[in-house]
Amino acid sequence: MITIENLKKIRDQYKPVVEFRKENSPDAAKVMVCMGTSGIAAGAREVLLALVAEVADKQIHHVIVTQTGAAELPGAEPVLKVTCNGETVTYVNVTPEKALRILHEHVVQGTVVSEYTLDAANAK
């Protein structure tokens, strides 16, 4: 039976996940996973879930993990866009493992993971 207490428990359980998707700080880094149908088919959902779990587990603050529409980059999906300090970097062919590396190196440490960027993919 669904009770108000059960609903409150569910709300409290998922509250951290929802909070990571809100703009709660003007200096927060924004990590956007492109979730168009082709991105989802290529694994974008798994990328999003890995990022949300890592941010929650490691309690990484000032990071907003969210989703956005289609990337319009056929053959390069899943696509991840990271905005830090007013600059946006587009990462392509992202796996959950690559996403975690991008989170820790680019978002937390401030070093772009250049081999995963759109520019690197276009140079090949």
Beta strands, then each sheet from edge to edge (+ up, - down):
strand 1: 29-34
strand 2: 63-68
strand 3: 80-84
strand 4: 87-91
sheet 1: 2+ 1+ 3- 4+
end
